[in-house]
Amino acid sequence: MIKPGDLVMLTDEKWVVPGALTALKFYQRLQNEIGGKTMIVLSTFDSGKKPTKNALVFVNGYKKTLSCKLLKVVNEPG
């Protein structure tokens, strides 16, 4: 469960991407831009009609909204 204040990164797992070429290009650009970088979660919220959580993260000096499905927590206590 991702919550505000968590440190997160993009998951290394293979992403299930719709067959559209535009979506594939988007995820590849996202991986190139912020892959391997640690981000801090500023807030989380529901994305509207579907029960999907999004997170507002701070990375590279700006805010970015990402699906929580694409993120993994890197500072789990324990």
Stockholm file with secondary structure:
# STOCKHOLM 1.0

chainA/1-78         MIKPGDLVMLTDEKWVVPGALTALKFYQRLQNEIGGKTMIVLSTFDSGKKPTKNALVFVNGYKKTLSCKLLKVVNEPG
#=GR chainA/1-78 SS CCCTTCEEEECCSCCCCCSCHHHHHHHHHHHHHHTTCCEEEEEEEECSSSCCEEEEEEETTEEEEEEGGGEEESCCCC
#=GC SS_cons        CCCTTCEEEECCSCCCCCSCHHHHHHHHHHHHHHTTCCEEEEEEEECSSSCCEEEEEEETTEEEEEEGGGEEESCCCC
//
